[in-house]
């Protein structure tokens, strides 16, 4: 499975394509289960990049863990959670609150 990620141009925050827009968490990102769905997400990302909404658009590997979409690679897990040196900062702090 793949999901679409990028960085929002306005503030640089890592975002994931979900429900017709860019979400700040990967939890409910749109999943691509086949090549046609991957092509659809890539087209969405290319348009968003051309419209100067996002940069560094990529399809990444993902899996479902306890009913929630999660990136597979460590780099993407860090982008999804926030800084690794302080759990009280970044997106992981928001989830704990």
N, C-alpha and C positions, 0 to 999 in steps of 0.2 A: 504494500500500500504506500501511497505517496500523498504528501500534503504540500501546499504552496506557501512559501515563506518569503519575506522581504524585510527591508527596513523602511519605515515611513520617512519620507523625505523631510517633512516639517520638523521632526525632532530626533530622528535616528533610531527610534524604538523599534525593536524586532516585532513584527506582526505576522499573522497567519490569515489566509483567506478562509472566511467562514460565513455562511448564510448571506452571500451577496455583498460582503464588505470585508474590511481588514480588522481583525480582532487582536487584542494585545496578549491573548493567551492561545495556546494551541489546543486547548481542551476540547473544542467542538469544531475544529477545522474540517473543511470539506475533504473527504477522502477520495482518492482516485484508485479504483480497483483494477482498472485496465488501461490500455494504451489510449483509447478514445477519451477517457476521463482525464488522463494525464495531458493530452493535447488540449482539451478544453481549459484546464487550469493554466497551462502554459500560455494560451492565448489571452486569458484574463490578466495574467501577470505582465505580458508584453504590452497590453493596452494600458494598464495602470502605470507602467514604467514610462511609456510614451506620453501619458497625461501628467507626468511629473508628480505622481502620488507616492511612488515607492522606488527604491533602488535595490540592487543586489537580489534580484528575484531568482528563486531556486525551488525546484521540486526536491523534497527530501523524503527519506524513508521514515515511515511512522508505523506505530502499532497501537492497538487498543489495550489498555491496561485498566482493569476495574471499571470498564465502561467509559473511559476517558482517552482521547487521542493523545499520544505522547511521541515525541521524536525518538528515533533509535540511537543515533550517534551522540556521543558525549558532547561534542561542540554544540549541537542543536539543543540538547537538554539544558546546557548552561545558558544559551540564548533565551530559552523558554522560562528559566527560573530566575536568573539574575546572578549577581556576583557570587563566587564560590567562597570568598573569604569571610563574608558576614551574612548569616541567614536572616538578619533583621532588616536587610536592605533588598531592594528589587522586588520582582514579582513574587518570589517565595514568601516574603514578608506579608504581602497583601493577602495571599491564600491562607496564611496562619491566623490572620485577624478575624 
